[in-house]
Amino acid sequence: MLISVGHFSGRGLFKWIAGFAAIGLVFFSYDQFWPAPDLGPPKIISRAEWGAEQADPRLEPDQDPEVFNTVVVHHSAMLLSEGPRDIQSVHMHQRGFLDIGYHFVIDGEGRIYEGRSLATHGAHVAGHNAGTLGIALMGNYEIIEPATEQRVRLKWLIQALMRKYPLTHLAGHGDFAPGKTLCPGKNLEALLPTLAKELGLKFGVGGYVGPEPGAPALNPAL
Ligand SMILES: [Zn+2]
């Protein structure tokens, strides 16, 4: 049987093929960056549950904790198996921080751990801890790729935080200090512009406001 394909011929057929290819590319790209399997609401593992060490009593609540407007994404740059206790130990006993530096930590299976109190500034991005919320993925994303569960939970967590704080920007640690740190690792950093777009946030460091507490004056060159 002869089937008429007259209206599909020539440029018309090309447009159909190009159109389907474009749609396929969009879905493929989306799936590669922020896949949307519904893992359900995560449980946030409290400091007591993961056995956090007491923060140094010199760590006091800030006067203006409501100014969080930027999410800064980090990696621990440690083994994927090294959790919040390991990170807290490095931060407090090797670097001299008053507590774990990040507000949240996410492990390789997407479990979320409560970090430093949200009533205090973090210690995660030198010179820019005011106004910035620190979230770290366990592992080293210069070497490994973030797991789907981690990406889904990171997005979920930021969406939850957007309901609590007037967040406007999302950036990787290295965006604040180009050339000075590999954090959050190239494999994670590469995904952040797409994540910001999907969340309706601006990608970059522009949301930062105000000087770091206790700092004399912010060096505008930094
Ligand atoms: Zn970092």
Boltz pocket constraint, residues with backbone or C-beta under 6 A from the ligand:
constraints:
  - pocket:
      binder: B
      contacts: [[A, 73], [A, 74], [A, 75], [A, 124], [A, 173], [A, 183], [A, 184]]
      max_distance: 6.0
